[in-house]
Amino acid sequence: MPDTNTVDVHIPAGLANRLGGAGPALDRQALEALALAAYQAGSLTAYELRLTLGLDSRCELDVLLKTRGVNDGMTLPEWRAEQETLDRLGL
């Protein structure tokens, strides 16, 4: 079960207004940005990220990562090697 404790973050009004104003949408935007940064830094696993963001499935997480342009950690050489293997297998 995810931790239900919260931390308040103070965002200057000028920045909040530029990001669409204070409220639930800004709260979500800030949470996603912080959680994605932690994931990219290796501080959160994909599973922890999914729980933190309240996503129901790995598929939902994959869609979020793709739409945010977040790499799943695979390097280009790793991707090419995997693609070559799939091609050899006819997949």
Backbone as ProteinMPNN parsed JSONL, in Angstrom:
{"seq_chain_A": "MPDTNTVDVHIPAGLANRLGGAGPALDRQALEALALAAYQAGSLTAYELRLTLGLDSRCELDVLLKTRGVNDGMTLPEWRAEQETLDRLGL", "coords_chain_A": {"N_chain_A": [[0.851, -1.177, 0.0], [0.612, 2.226, -0.869], [2.381, 4.962, 0.63], [0.58, 7.218, 2.604], [1.157, 9.679, 3.603], [1.677, 13.191, 3.198], [3.421, 15.909, 1.592], [3.705, 19.345, 1.641], [4.248, 21.598, -1.001], [5.522, 24.682, -1.799], [4.686, 26.761, -4.331], [5.549, 29.511, -6.194], [3.151, 32.078, -6.898], [3.222, 33.307, -9.433], [4.538, 31.399, -11.059], [2.786, 29.253, -10.725], [0.506, 30.304, -11.964], [1.428, 30.503, -14.607], [1.601, 27.869, -15.204], [-0.978, 27.065, -15.35], [-2.529, 27.62, -13.144], [-3.322, 27.288, -9.63], [-4.346, 24.265, -7.955], [-5.954, 21.0, -8.29], [-4.995, 20.047, -10.803], [-2.474, 21.241, -11.086], [-1.247, 20.205, -8.83], [-1.138, 17.497, -9.558], [0.462, 17.666, -11.833], [2.878, 18.555, -10.714], [3.449, 16.395, -8.988], [3.751, 14.29, -10.868], [5.974, 15.251, -12.324], [8.008, 15.304, -10.36], [8.034, 12.609, -9.522], [8.641, 11.277, -11.94], [11.177, 12.312, -12.425], [12.541, 11.206, -10.247], [12.298, 8.508, -10.906], [13.775, 8.406, -13.297], [16.246, 9.005, -12.249], [16.77, 6.747, -10.896], [15.825, 6.4, -8.352], [13.283, 5.516, -7.873], [11.523, 2.533, -8.581], [9.923, 1.079, -11.487], [7.569, -0.103, -10.642], [7.161, 1.184, -8.145], [6.861, 3.785, -9.081], [4.504, 3.513, -10.545], [2.672, 2.926, -8.469], [2.924, 5.283, -6.941], [1.877, 7.173, -8.675], [-0.669, 6.273, -8.897], [-1.514, 4.518, -10.887], [-3.177, 1.897, -12.612], [-2.085, -0.239, -14.045], [0.825, -1.751, -15.607], [0.81, -1.227, -18.259], [-0.575, 1.231, -18.433], [1.348, 2.798, -17.199], [3.452, 2.552, -19.032], [2.341, 3.924, -21.214], [2.153, 6.509, -20.121], [4.897, 7.044, -19.675], [5.821, 7.006, -22.303], [4.342, 9.135, -23.479], [5.403, 11.228, -22.073], [7.949, 11.225, -22.91], [9.878, 9.702, -21.651], [12.579, 7.601, -21.251], [12.762, 4.093, -20.922], [15.012, 3.143, -19.748], [16.502, 1.564, -21.35], [19.315, 1.399, -23.379], [20.439, 2.727, -26.561], [22.201, 0.904, -27.967], [21.434, -1.472, -26.615], [18.751, -1.618, -27.34], [19.001, -1.948, -30.115], [20.307, -4.434, -30.205], [18.322, -6.036, -29.077], [16.346, -5.704, -30.998], [17.59, -6.889, -33.212], [17.675, -9.533, -32.324], [14.925, -10.105, -32.175], [14.308, -9.818, -34.879], [15.809, -11.959, -35.957], [14.393, -14.052, -34.862], [12.112, -13.819, -36.212], [10.091, -12.232, -35.302]], "CA_chain_A": [[0.0, 0.0, 0.0], [1.443, 3.413, -0.927], [2.424, 5.852, 1.788], [-0.463, 8.234, 2.472], [1.633, 10.955, 4.114], [1.869, 14.18, 2.144], [4.341, 17.012, 1.814], [3.256, 20.536, 0.93], [5.272, 22.294, -1.753], [5.103, 26.057, -2.067], [5.012, 27.189, -5.69], [5.21, 30.929, -6.326], [1.914, 32.312, -7.645], [3.536, 33.593, -10.833], [4.811, 30.131, -11.734], [1.536, 28.484, -10.728], [-0.367, 30.868, -12.998], [1.972, 30.151, -15.918], [1.365, 26.437, -15.396], [-2.413, 26.793, -15.432], [-3.215, 27.972, -11.911], [-3.27, 26.348, -8.509], [-5.46, 23.323, -7.891], [-5.625, 19.587, -8.477], [-4.208, 19.807, -12.018], [-1.097, 21.619, -10.792], [-0.754, 19.206, -7.875], [-0.828, 16.286, -10.322], [1.593, 17.99, -12.698], [4.069, 18.591, -9.861], [3.71, 15.025, -8.541], [4.281, 13.534, -11.993], [7.322, 15.73, -12.644], [8.919, 14.857, -9.311], [8.116, 11.149, -9.553], [9.355, 10.884, -13.147], [12.595, 12.643, -12.211], [13.064, 10.19, -9.321], [12.379, 7.26, -11.678], [14.901, 8.524, -14.216], [17.472, 9.008, -11.448], [16.922, 5.427, -10.298], [15.353, 6.421, -6.969], [12.019, 4.781, -7.85], [11.363, 1.487, -9.581], [8.708, 1.256, -12.286], [6.438, -0.472, -9.782], [6.952, 2.275, -7.186], [6.338, 4.918, -9.842], [3.1, 3.21, -10.844], [1.902, 3.108, -7.234], [2.962, 6.709, -6.577], [0.996, 7.924, -9.568], [-2.016, 5.707, -8.835], [-1.855, 3.869, -12.147], [-3.677, 0.54, -12.37], [-1.358, -1.302, -14.735], [2.111, -1.424, -16.231], [0.469, -0.666, -19.566], [-0.853, 2.653, -18.207], [2.638, 3.436, -16.927], [4.176, 2.614, -20.299], [1.742, 5.011, -22.0], [2.58, 7.765, -19.499], [6.321, 7.234, -19.953], [5.966, 7.329, -23.722], [3.814, 10.477, -23.759], [6.292, 12.204, -21.424], [9.266, 11.107, -23.521], [10.8, 9.127, -20.674], [13.196, 6.35, -21.665], [12.587, 3.048, -19.911], [16.311, 2.739, -19.245], [17.208, 0.789, -22.36], [20.19, 2.212, -24.214], [20.284, 2.486, -27.99], [22.803, -0.386, -28.332], [20.6, -2.555, -26.085], [17.553, -1.678, -28.175], [19.389, -2.526, -31.408], [20.565, -5.862, -29.99], [17.025, -6.689, -28.898], [15.669, -5.688, -32.301], [18.237, -7.91, -34.048], [17.215, -10.824, -31.84], [13.537, -10.264, -32.62], [14.328, -10.046, -36.333], [16.287, -13.319, -36.193], [13.329, -14.973, -34.47], [10.967, -13.59, -37.084], [9.0, -11.585, -34.55]], "C_chain_A": [[0.896, 1.24, 0.0], [1.328, 4.244, 0.347], [1.393, 6.961, 1.587], [-0.058, 9.565, 3.082], [1.849, 11.903, 2.947], [2.876, 15.227, 2.591], [3.807, 18.191, 1.011], [4.451, 21.192, 0.247], [4.734, 23.681, -2.079], [5.616, 26.477, -3.437], [4.604, 28.649, -5.803], [3.998, 31.125, -7.247], [2.174, 32.571, -9.121], [3.787, 32.322, -11.632], [3.537, 29.292, -11.82], [0.601, 28.99, -11.821], [0.113, 30.501, -14.397], [1.722, 28.683, -16.245], [-0.114, 26.068, -15.387], [-3.189, 27.084, -14.165], [-3.139, 26.879, -10.871], [-4.481, 25.42, -8.553], [-4.999, 21.914, -8.167], [-4.764, 19.311, -9.714], [-2.741, 20.148, -11.784], [-0.48, 20.646, -9.799], [-0.314, 17.95, -8.62], [0.396, 16.501, -11.201], [2.897, 17.979, -11.898], [4.445, 17.185, -9.393], [4.328, 14.205, -9.673], [5.71, 13.945, -12.315], [8.344, 15.218, -11.626], [9.115, 13.339, -9.363], [8.875, 10.661, -10.787], [10.845, 11.183, -13.034], [13.242, 11.612, -11.287], [13.228, 8.852, -10.029], [13.595, 7.292, -12.599], [16.235, 8.502, -13.473], [17.736, 7.653, -10.798], [16.487, 5.359, -8.85], [14.03, 5.697, -6.786], [12.064, 3.693, -8.907], [10.1, 1.79, -10.389], [7.474, 0.936, -11.45], [6.125, 0.642, -8.782], [6.388, 3.507, -7.874], [4.859, 4.724, -10.135], [2.219, 3.412, -9.625], [1.813, 4.583, -6.843], [1.969, 7.509, -7.401], [-0.421, 7.364, -9.624], [-2.461, 5.072, -10.13], [-2.189, 2.406, -11.892], [-2.847, -0.561, -13.0], [-0.028, -0.802, -15.275], [1.866, -0.802, -17.601], [0.186, 0.837, -19.448], [0.449, 3.413, -17.962], [3.433, 3.58, -18.216], [3.656, 3.751, -21.178], [2.192, 6.36, -21.439], [4.043, 8.048, -19.819], [6.535, 7.643, -21.405], [5.494, 8.749, -24.009], [4.68, 11.566, -23.13], [7.72, 12.135, -21.977], [10.317, 10.549, -22.59], [11.265, 7.763, -21.172], [13.027, 5.325, -20.559], [13.915, 2.518, -19.383], [17.117, 1.94, -20.236], [18.047, 1.74, -23.206], [19.967, 1.878, -25.679], [20.97, 1.183, -28.413], [22.001, -1.586, -27.811], [19.354, -2.739, -26.946], [17.865, -2.34, -29.512], [19.631, -4.027, -31.283], [19.255, -6.621, -29.826], [16.279, -6.77, -30.22], [16.264, -6.738, -33.227], [17.787, -9.316, -33.621], [15.787, -11.094, -32.3], [13.465, -10.529, -34.11], [14.773, -11.466, -36.66], [15.204, -14.347, -35.882], [12.076, -14.821, -35.329], [9.793, -12.958, -36.369], [8.896, -10.116, -34.846]], "O_chain_A": [[1.844, 1.309, 0.783], [0.31, 4.222, 1.039], [1.34, 7.575, 0.521], [-0.857, 10.502, 3.081], [2.166, 11.472, 1.839], [3.144, 15.408, 3.778], [3.492, 18.048, -0.171], [5.524, 21.325, 0.836], [3.617, 23.822, -2.578], [6.823, 26.541, -3.671], [3.452, 28.996, -5.541], [3.847, 30.423, -8.247], [1.419, 32.1, -9.972], [3.303, 32.185, -12.755], [3.244, 28.695, -12.857], [-0.025, 28.196, -12.524], [-0.699, 30.218, -15.277], [1.641, 28.301, -17.412], [-0.461, 24.888, -15.415], [-4.39, 26.823, -14.107], [-2.922, 25.708, -11.182], [-5.515, 25.763, -9.126], [-3.801, 21.652, -8.27], [-3.899, 18.436, -9.68], [-1.858, 19.42, -12.237], [0.695, 20.301, -9.921], [0.754, 17.403, -8.348], [1.259, 15.63, -11.303], [3.906, 17.448, -12.362], [5.621, 16.822, -9.4], [5.318, 13.504, -9.462], [6.565, 13.092, -12.554], [9.421, 14.754, -12.002], [10.241, 12.851, -9.258], [9.67, 9.727, -10.689], [11.677, 10.4, -13.491], [14.375, 11.193, -11.526], [14.197, 8.135, -9.778], [14.353, 6.325, -12.672], [17.239, 8.034, -14.009], [18.8, 7.436, -10.218], [16.749, 4.363, -8.177], [13.686, 5.305, -5.671], [12.583, 3.904, -10.003], [9.306, 2.653, -10.014], [6.458, 1.624, -11.541], [4.964, 1.004, -8.594], [5.534, 4.197, -7.316], [4.06, 5.649, -9.994], [1.143, 4.001, -9.724], [0.748, 5.067, -6.46], [1.304, 8.409, -6.89], [-1.279, 7.912, -10.316], [-3.65, 5.078, -10.45], [-1.561, 1.754, -11.058], [-2.894, -1.704, -12.545], [0.211, 0.401, -15.384], [2.632, 0.053, -18.046], [0.656, 1.623, -20.271], [0.631, 4.527, -18.452], [4.028, 4.63, -18.46], [4.439, 4.458, -21.813], [2.57, 7.254, -22.197], [4.392, 9.168, -20.193], [7.342, 8.526, -21.695], [6.177, 9.494, -24.713], [4.689, 12.703, -23.604], [8.591, 12.898, -21.56], [11.5, 10.87, -22.709], [10.455, 6.886, -21.474], [13.137, 5.661, -19.379], [13.933, 1.536, -18.641], [18.293, 1.661, -20.0], [17.553, 2.759, -23.688], [19.368, 0.851, -25.999], [20.37, 0.412, -29.161], [21.901, -2.604, -28.495], [18.95, -3.863, -27.244], [17.106, -3.182, -29.991], [19.216, -4.802, -32.144], [19.091, -7.714, -30.367], [15.653, -7.785, -30.526], [15.53, -7.41, -33.952], [17.55, -10.179, -34.466], [15.478, -12.192, -32.763], [12.672, -11.353, -34.566], [14.195, -12.113, -37.533], [15.103, -15.379, -36.546], [11.115, -15.579, -35.198], [8.642, -13.124, -36.773], [8.031, -9.435, -34.294]]}, "name": "protein", "num_of_chains": 1, "seq": "MPDTNTVDVHIPAGLANRLGGAGPALDRQALEALALAAYQAGSLTAYELRLTLGLDSRCELDVLLKTRGVNDGMTLPEWRAEQETLDRLGL"}
